Amino acid sequence: MTQEELREMYIERLKREKQCWISSMTGINPNVLSKFKHGKIDLYPYLFVKLEAYLLNN
């Protein structure tokens, strides 16, 4: 999976869940998630794995 595919998946999930909830469940800072959502940054590999696991398992 690429950063862009994960970003699209994340944006789709935000239609059902709040960013603060996803942040608390993954342990990723909400500011980092916001910047990732808007395409300003790519996630570090360890954060990528956390978010990917959360999105695929829920």
C-alpha positions, 0 to 999 in steps of 0.5 A: 500500500502506498502513502496515497492509498492510505491517505484515501482510506483515512479520508474515507474513514473520517466520514464515519469516525472523528480524527480524535478517536482515530488518534487515541486508538492508534497513538498518533498525534492528531496534528500529524494525522491532520497534516497527513490528511491534507497531503503536507507530510508522509507518515514515518514507516512506524506510524504508517503501519499503525494507521494501516493496521487500524484502518484494515482491522476496523 
